[in-house]
Amino acid sequence: ILNVEQSPQSLHVQEGDSTNFTCSFPSSNFYALHWYRWETAKSPEALFVMTLNGDEKKKGRISATLNTKEGYSYLYIKGSQPEDSATYLCAFRAVNQFYFGTGTSLTVIP
Amino acid sequence: DGGITQSPKYLFRKEGQNVTLSCEQNLNHDAMYWYRQDPGQGLRLIYYSQIVNDFQKGDIAEGYSVSREKKESFPLTVTSAQKNPTAFYLCASSISSGENQPQHFGDGTRLSIL
């Protein structure tokens, strides 16, 4: 079983603050790194699929970077809003299997 | 609207009973997955299927069984051999397992032992 770690485990920020969290994964046998947002009482929703070292992806105020050589990805949220409150999961894809981190729980305080 | 439907939302099992969790998708996806979530742990893969009539064990397959007789359906049976079945179960699908496409998830089933 591969180890995927996310930090911090939880985060509280004020509305308007920018924030970022980390996903660490094995640097060998890399196929892809996925980010998902999981709101309470809903199903996880895909944010990004990242495949190339140095990839940067952006969706509105959320962006992500990827470093496959050192085995980490950062997720950034600019100007956090209350609707950004959710658990953010990363998943490392190795061949046909996915290995998920435990997630970062973000609470944005109005 | 296309999506993944899991049923039931809550399920209770008596010790020694087998129970089956349903997962149906109308996204025309080839690959389907079953995950288990326990408190403080990430989603762990139980079984996955890349195509009809084919499936592979994930990291925690012991005590579970699956079938994939139709593209749309991937039911998971929790057998009496699974000693600690209380958990939250998520089903997912993707266009194929060979492409770097995101997974789409259902709303989950919470299984509890009476």
Interface residues (C-beta under 8 A of the other chain):
Chain A: I1 V4 Y31 A32 H34 Y36 K42 S43 P44 E45 A46 V49 T51 L89 A91 R93 N96 Q97 F98 Y99 F100 G101 T102 G103
Chain B: I4 A31 Y33 Y35 G40 Q41 G42 L43 R44 L45 Y48 Q50 Q56 G58 D59 L90 S97 G98 N100 Q101 P102 Q103 H104 F105 G106 D107 G108
